[in-house]
């Protein structure tokens, strides 16, 4: 029988120290949970739909059940997660979603694309402390992060209801941060496999022997490259 955490916490007290050991440190690894969907509260569904279409996002579904229930789902290009706007899908106030987050490999190209689509977007900025951006505008500096450090540069935009989005440039992931890869077309996957095949040929040339375990090497290569990490040797 599993003991509740509140009952399995041991506290030892003496005249000099107090130590607490929690059973949480020995919990098993949680099953995989992938963020699938974010509900974005809007007042005018058609207006919101037009905005997200203008961003170039994929319209997955527009399902009208009746006057009180409509579901409109979009997926940003390359994203494993989607958003829903609609009627009867949330009781949150329209425009109350703040700081929804997107990532890109090229913040300047992404900003130029948004402007070309007629979307108002901020100048590129970075946090003066060199960490994740803070809400206080006084902690932000205009321009790319020093050295264009990965995770360091941002732009912001808002939809017509005032829901805000932050776009962050990530060129190289923290090791181990991403363990999956997504390809949005068969052609994109084929290109990735060609690159993996070429890199694997160089790998075999370096080792001087045939790699019978090439599927594992390919898999690691595809995941690392998709995550912006250094490929395997």
Secondary structure by P-SEA (a helix, b strand, c coil): ccccccccbbbbbcccbbbbbbccccccccccccccbbbbbbccaaaaaaaaaaacccccccccccccbbbbbbbccccccccccccccccccccccccbbbbbccaaaaaaaaaaaccccccbbbbccccccccccccccccccccccccccbbbbbccccbbbbbbbbcccccccccccccccaaaaaaaaaaaaaaaaaaaaaacccccaaaaaaaaaaaaaaacccccc
